[in-house]
């Protein structure tokens, strides 16, 4: 469904992605991990062209994202994205956050959009907050609304860019719960995260990136966690550090 | 000229015959120049932030150029030049309206530019990720927040603009100050007239800036 072929990207002369290739099949949950500055977030943002690339090809459901002629708004409307800092629209209520793109981008009626949006809001367990403004919600609640907002668009794939790293520790669980249930329902997902428990629970594959924007590992979850001898020493080193505590 | 201060100068005749007409024009000019200035100022701000040279350069030259010239000179030049260009005279009032929109747009553009930059970049990304076009993003996500963040500054600029409308005396338009001046001349009471003018300007502007301060506390967006 998603295919990246030899993707490279530079900021000026600084290379952030180095010849990255991978693919995501329908229904797969792919977790991307690695140290800060390894280009994880950049990689995931290339898939809906929030980050343009200089070399390589990206295909999403048969659409060439790298092609300048591609209608990007149309493509993006089918790719849900959840950001580290939620990025709800602070001047709109929760319900308006959920409906605005459905109406303006998908051309749904207000009623239809509201129905769909509230259904998703109910799904993330926040129906009671539908008339509040984002600033009145906790971080975990805001992130759940952001997930509901992305789901309201009926995306074919969901991209998560460190969805829990800006949250207080006690709020991480509620967001991960929503993500786990999404994964269990067969949603195609790509998640940049350091939550290895989440990866163990639902990932089909794990991608490990290292400084310099290189993909070092791209293997099944069981291989990644269960077969350390087959891993590169850099990966073992990283895993050793984050799994120790 | 009588050197003692004559309070009987202040009466309803003065207001109804000389002041109201001028006040109406001053307020009308302020409102029209504010709305027009914000509209064109926002366009100028978006041009300057577009990152496209062919939009950035002309907008920057226009804004920096206008801001480096005294307003009273722009008013005068406009009044003299426009009839030459379009081949027929335009009234002092019309000329003042056009000049103020063109001039104030540059100040409002700087305010809107700061406002747009005050909205986190992630907001634009979120809109984009939902499939919204650049125009939709600007109109629905970025500008409403920019406008809200900048409302107190925009209103403060409007108060300054109201004071500046008195500069149309240079081309003989009939604004509030002109009303007082004419009345002062007619009754031979220039001191009383200009004292009253100062008091009226002060009361209006002082009240408005207090209202802006209160509004500022009200509208701050909770993040």
Interface residues (C-beta under 8 A of the other chain):
Chain A: X48 X50 X72 X73 X74 X75 X76 X77 X78 X79 X80 X81 X83 X85 X87 X88 X89 X90 X91 X100 X101 X104 X105 X106 X133 X135 X136 X149 X150 X153
Chain B: X120 X122 X123 X125 X126 X127 X128 X129 X130 X131 X132 X133 X136 X140 X141 X144 X145 X148 X221 X222 X223
